[in-house]
Amino acid sequence: MQERITLLLEDYRDLDGQYDKLVSIEMIEAVGHRFLPTYFKHCAKLLKPHGLMLLQAITIRDQRYEQAKNSVDFIQRYIFPGGALPSVSKMLEIVSRDTDMTLHHMEDFGQHYARTLRHWHDNLSAARHKLEALGYDEYFYRLWEFYLCYCEGGFIERSIGTAQLLLTKPAAHGVPLLGRFNA
């Protein structure tokens, strides 16, 4: 069996063909609320009948989704303009309504992400003097310091999370949860 891995560096809507597996790592946040159905429909179309899709997403708590969808927060204004956090229930609603994929397994590891952000903050603080030498000012440092702390707090409080969803097509059978990711 020949394995081929394609790294997508283009718009997902321009991708064609049929694949055994798709992996999307924290890309869905750039898709936008309005285009979530288009995204999932296209991914389902790209998968073979036995296909698997692993999706990793920064998510917002289900109860906060509608409010967040209709507002602009600090991150959208200053860090990721146009960014949109989906909720797990919204993604699963769209997947079940608009595709033939189903959820096989999900992991949420937002608490681990909080620790990662703490390390990133510590590294930023340790490199502060190097930033100045590279021409970055106090505003740049404070902006990213606030961003890292803001996100860490969101993960600690579970306002946001990080989820991995394993979605399967109807003919996918014998999908292991542990071990080698193969069908």
C-alpha positions in Angstrom: 0.0 0.0 0.0 1.3 3.4 -1.0 0.8 6.3 1.4 0.6 9.9 0.2 0.4 12.9 2.4 -0.7 16.2 0.9 0.0 19.4 2.9 -2.7 21.8 2.0 -1.4 25.3 1.5 -4.3 26.6 -0.5 -8.0 27.3 0.0 -9.8 24.1 1.0 -12.5 24.9 -1.5 -10.0 24.5 -4.3 -9.0 21.0 -3.3 -10.5 18.1 -5.3 -10.0 14.4 -5.6 -10.8 11.6 -3.1 -8.9 10.9 0.1 -8.8 8.1 2.7 -8.1 10.6 5.4 -8.2 14.3 6.0 -6.6 16.2 8.9 -7.5 19.8 9.8 -5.5 21.3 12.6 -6.9 24.6 14.0 -7.9 25.8 10.5 -11.6 25.8 11.0 -11.4 29.0 13.1 -10.5 30.9 9.9 -13.5 29.5 8.0 -16.0 31.7 9.6 -19.5 31.0 11.1 -21.3 31.5 7.8 -19.1 29.0 5.9 -19.1 26.1 8.3 -21.7 24.2 6.3 -19.7 24.7 3.1 -16.5 23.6 4.9 -18.0 20.3 6.2 -19.8 19.5 3.0 -16.6 19.9 1.0 -14.6 17.8 3.4 -17.3 15.1 3.2 -17.2 15.2 -0.6 -13.4 14.8 -0.5 -13.5 11.6 1.6 -13.9 8.2 0.1 -16.8 6.1 1.5 -14.6 4.6 4.2 -12.8 7.9 4.9 -11.8 9.5 8.2 -11.4 13.1 9.1 -9.5 14.3 12.2 -10.4 17.8 13.1 -8.7 19.8 15.8 -10.4 23.1 16.8 -10.2 25.8 19.3 -13.9 25.9 20.5 -16.1 28.1 22.4 -18.5 26.8 25.1 -21.8 25.9 23.5 -23.7 28.4 25.7 -21.6 31.3 24.5 -21.6 30.5 20.8 -24.5 32.7 19.7 -23.2 35.7 21.6 -19.6 35.2 20.3 -20.9 34.8 16.8 -22.5 38.2 16.9 -19.7 40.2 18.5 -16.1 41.1 18.1 -13.7 40.4 21.0 -10.1 41.3 21.7 -8.7 38.4 19.7 -10.9 39.2 16.6 -10.0 42.9 16.8 -6.3 42.7 17.4 -4.9 39.2 16.8 -7.0 37.2 14.3 -9.4 39.5 12.4 -12.2 37.5 11.0 -11.5 34.6 13.3 -14.5 32.6 14.6 -14.6 29.9 17.2 -17.1 27.2 16.6 -18.8 25.3 19.4 -18.7 21.5 19.5 -22.5 21.3 19.3 -22.7 23.7 16.3 -20.1 21.6 14.4 -21.9 18.4 15.2 -25.2 19.9 14.2 -23.8 20.9 10.8 -22.0 17.6 10.3 -25.2 15.5 11.0 -27.5 17.8 9.0 -25.3 18.5 6.0 -23.0 15.5 5.5 -23.0 11.7 5.8 -20.2 11.8 8.4 -20.7 10.9 12.1 -18.7 11.5 15.2 -16.7 8.5 16.1 -14.6 9.9 19.0 -13.8 13.2 20.6 -11.1 14.5 23.0 -11.0 17.9 24.7 -7.7 18.9 26.0 -8.2 22.6 26.7 -6.7 22.3 30.2 -3.4 21.1 28.6 -3.6 24.1 26.2 -3.7 26.4 29.2 -0.4 25.0 30.4 1.0 25.4 26.9 0.0 29.1 26.9 1.6 29.6 30.3 4.9 28.2 28.8 4.6 30.4 25.8 4.1 33.4 28.1 7.1 32.5 30.1 9.2 32.2 26.9 7.9 35.5 25.7 8.9 37.1 29.0 12.3 35.5 28.9 12.9 36.8 25.4 11.6 40.3 26.0 15.1 41.9 25.7 15.6 40.1 22.3 12.3 41.6 21.0 13.6 45.1 21.6 16.8 44.3 19.7 14.7 43.1 16.8 12.8 46.4 16.7 9.6 45.3 18.5 8.3 47.9 20.9 6.5 47.8 24.3 3.1 47.8 22.6 3.9 44.6 20.7 5.1 42.9 23.8 2.1 44.0 25.9 -0.3 43.0 23.1 1.1 39.4 23.0 1.5 39.2 26.7 -2.2 40.0 27.1 -3.2 37.6 24.3 -1.4 34.7 25.9 -2.8 35.4 29.4 -6.3 36.1 28.0 -6.3 32.7 26.2 -4.8 30.9 29.2 -7.6 32.2 31.4 -10.2 31.2 28.8 -8.9 27.6 28.8 -8.6 27.5 32.6 -12.2 28.7 33.0 -13.4 26.4 30.2 -14.9 29.3 28.2 -12.9 27.9 25.4 -11.5 24.5 24.7 -9.4 22.5 22.3 -11.1 19.5 20.8 -10.1 16.7 18.5 -13.0 15.2 16.6 -12.7 11.9 14.7 -15.4 12.0 12.0 -16.1 8.9 9.9 -17.9 8.2 6.6 -20.6 5.4 6.6 -18.3 2.6 5.3 -15.5 3.3 7.9 -15.3 0.1 10.0 -12.9 -1.0 12.6 -11.5 2.4 13.3 -9.2 2.2 16.3 -9.2 4.8 19.0 -5.7 4.0 20.1 -2.6 2.9 18.2 -1.9 3.5 14.6 -4.4 5.7 12.9 -5.5 3.5 10.0 -8.7 2.1 8.5 
